[in-house]
Amino acid sequence: MLQAEAGHQSTRSASIRILLIEDTPDDAELVARELKRGGIGAEIASVATFEEVERHLSQFTWDLIISDYLLRSFNALKCLQLYKKLGLDIPFILVSGTVGEETAVEIMKAGAHDYIMKDNLKRLVPAINRELRDADVRKANRQAREALYTLAHNDLVTGLPNRSYFLAQLEEQTRKFPDKAFTLFVLDIPDLMRVQSVFGQMSYDSAVQIVATRLRGCLADAIIHARVGDHTFALAAFIPESGIKQACSTILDKLAKPIDVRFSKYHVDGYLGVAMHTGDSDDPQQSFQHATFAVRQAYLSHTPSSVYLAAAEQEESDLMALMGQLSNALETNQIQLHYQPYINLQDSLIAGVEGLVRWQHPQHGLIMPGRFLPMAEQSGLIHSLTQRVVREAIAQELAWSQAGMPIEISINLSIRNLPEKNLPNLITRMVTDNGLSPHLFVFEITESMFMDHFSESLNSLVQLHDAGFRIAIDDFGTGFSALAYLKRLPIDRIKIDRTFIMDLLSNHTDRAIVNTLIDLAHRLGFEIVAEGVESESILTLLEELNCDKAQGYIYTQPLSADELSHWIQKSHRCISQVHLS
């Protein structure tokens, strides 16, 4: 092993570990001498065969790799392939005298960070210092992303997924295996709250951790575990209907063992709700709600467990009947928009309204979008539905503008729409042909769905943004947008999902997440909107956290256009002027 001692001009306080891939001892000595001359303290391991490269990269940790290009039995490209396979993110610098320009370009494309000729080693130390600084920045950014991800997706006490991440994992499981059924178990332990009130927070956290550990190991077929509430846990498992009874017994037997609290044994009683999610079910979140309903039934009836039993055949029949009527609804003006305002928190002006689609069914009354939008996406009617919604929004904007009250309208776009190549031009023509500015409209995309279809969606969003439309990411925080993706997106606005807003006053984790998201959005130049605001106290806190806009029932529920106009007059609120350029 070669050793380069630290010189007087070292730019790094600690010695670094360098793997030197070089089969010529004289050249290896030249590199070590140059490092010493440049003031870099380094522990250098010199290797000359690919087997040694594999062993050293697999078994040891390195700060830097320096490699010749052409060695006796291999070359640097082979080393770079191994480097990528191992998922390394440390500087890889090529030092060689035998490489032409084309080969050098190929090496850089393969992942090398710099290329230095052996007859120009004076470039080596500056290149090393630069690449080590960049590596430190990448490491810090990666750690920040990982910390934010953990904060947003995991319960800090148990390390289990939280409610939003659990639901996202259920949806992912359903997308990957659409025909595979699984069973959802929701475990509620109200006695844990008595532990908190009697013994304090630390004992409560300890008891929660014990329950989480037991839950992790109780079912061999479990695929997802989560803490979905203060004293509520959930898990999903590949268990058939015939095995539910035994599974419930196993879970409750694990829980029946006393918990050590302050050097004493404490018994807690739990209640279990169960729901089957079959391959033809619409929504795993609905199955989770069924299990949650079932656990409430168990609690109210004082029984250990309860299985949700739905009239599945009747429900399927109803959905099929609605699907057959949806096409006619699009042609007979049954599809309507209701509008919910969002308010500037600085000046209390109405910043705009979100257009929320509704189906005014002649027999069933007002049908909410969660009931028919999935059907529209599955049947392909989503394209016609989107055009209908856009036309409705344009017509209403035209009416409001002619009445002297132009107002920004925000519309949700389905992820199924974005791959349509002609969508941006079609929407732009529909708006401009009516003499309206694209700046009056915002298109919202749900974060989790967009991140799963990033590449095919990006081009349409860029075109819409270039045409003057604003773009918003909806339900932010329910998925996880890589920060690198956010830099590439033509985003103007981020909407924080209501699940982080509801318990903002009492949940310190939610408050930390919201505070971080607001700061992140502002640093990236985005507006931030809080969804689901329902109280003055939460509104005040959002103002303190420097949130830009708020939306929710604290102002009003979604209203028809006429009802909204009446609400605006009654509330005495002014409409914020839309900048049309």
PyMOL commands that set and color helices and strands:
alter all, ss='L'
color gray80, all
select helices_A, chain A and resi 25-37+50-59+76-85+101-110+118-153+163-176+191-199+201-216+241-256+284-301+312-331+369-379+382-402+423-432+438-440+447-452+454-466+483-488+498-500+508-523+536-544+561-571
alter helices_A, ss='H'
color red, helices_A
select strands_A, chain A and resi 2-4+16-21+42-47+64-67+92-96+114-117+182-188+222-229+232-237+259-261+264-266+271-277+305-307+335-344+350-361+365-367+409-412+441-446+470-476+493-496+527-530+549-551
alter strands_A, ss='S'
color yellow, strands_A
deselect
rebuild
show_as cartoon
